[in-house]
């Protein structure tokens, strides 16, 4: 089960879990989900399931440890004179901070070791060689458990919430294990908070006709995105990115746009399958996408793309750094010298830098990922710096900033900037990304489109037409969602004959036009590799 869109998952595993879940009494349904989650993880990562189990056990223990200290603090404070309470509170806060630091080092340290040890060893060796020092560090080769980048952030969020007192430590080990390892979300998210899903998963809610049909709708739509669009584009993308030196700037630009489309269709399509699977069990996972390509700025784009990752970084990195003592002092000093706009922006840039450095590294151990993070950091920071000027200029336009032509221009500009970022994201290293960008800018030509070269990259005219039709269908659904039109509810209210005509039409479209079999190479789950 390497993919949520595989026949084994959709046609065998998920129906079997739904069947077992439905026929057992409510008190046993959570156990079905827990057992299915560990079976699923084992089927993908084998014996590496021990990492997920160890994370769950340590998370349970450290959460209870924090809760015990907090309860002891409350007991002591109740018995302490008012004059001494501040000192007692500070003592217990330091103790809880040490526990939190230990727990975070345990979980995040495991992720750093397995995912980044080789990257840092290789680069330190390059540095030592440049300094003509004989010492060389060994380069480890660890195998990553599937989804470790996702469930580690969930674990860290839970620990911080318990430390802050916004969540109570869970004494139910099974519930915590299910929260961390729920099978639909373990490979590619979304990154959930404890309060969002833990109790809903453990309740064992009954199966409902609406939950099953709405879940099926979303799964089919996600599979269409993945199998018809993302998989069909895969050969072209692999061909150009692997042999980019053989192609002109026009072909590289085509591959850049195709990869951006592929990434969105694969990731959002997988999210549709994930959220649809959870919906069958009566569980609503948080949305991870909200029509990102309707964004009018890069900052807005990242509030619509991989939403749960962005909100995690905002809540656990950006805000704590911004509100820390040193940065608050810096903000006050900068506000006096630079004014009400640029003063806070200076200190906000420090926290923003940390967020985008972490964002880049979270996606992978490579310089291209660090560049990817710094690229978006620079775009967002420059937009904030230029905000007063752009507001004055655009305010003088006919119709102002809300004029339709200006909105379309901003959406197109944002889409182009996103595509450029994804070029570096997909490239086989930072040097390759820079070479492709240079070729695209300095050697752009349309000759490859007029002489038919673009049809020799693994896709013929029929493939391009099928992709275009499917993309237009996704765009139409996006427009309806953007306007707040409840499409799924509208379909559900129609006559049963019309409803099932839509369902069967979508199934047939996937079966007939899906990119599978001889000549096609399905794209592996992209974000599962992170």
Secondary structure as UniProt FT lines:
FT   TURN            4..5
FT   HELIX           8..13
FT   HELIX           14..23
FT   HELIX           26..45
FT   HELIX           46..48
FT   HELIX           49..78
FT   HELIX           82..84
FT   HELIX           85..130
FT   TURN            131..132
FT   TURN            146..147
FT   HELIX           148..164
FT   HELIX           173..181
FT   TURN            183..188
FT   HELIX           194..203
FT   HELIX           209..223
FT   HELIX           224..230
FT   HELIX           231..242
FT   HELIX           244..246
FT   HELIX           249..280
FT   TURN            281..282
FT   HELIX           292..294
FT   HELIX           298..301
FT   TURN            302..304
FT   HELIX           307..313
FT   HELIX           314..318
FT   HELIX           319..322
FT   HELIX           325..363
FT   HELIX           367..385
FT   HELIX           387..395
FT   TURN            398..399
FT   HELIX           400..402
FT   HELIX           404..426
FT   HELIX           430..442
FT   HELIX           447..450
FT   TURN            451..452
FT   HELIX           453..456
FT   HELIX           461..482
FT   TURN            483..484
FT   HELIX           487..492
FT   HELIX           496..513
FT   TURN            518..519
FT   HELIX           527..529
//
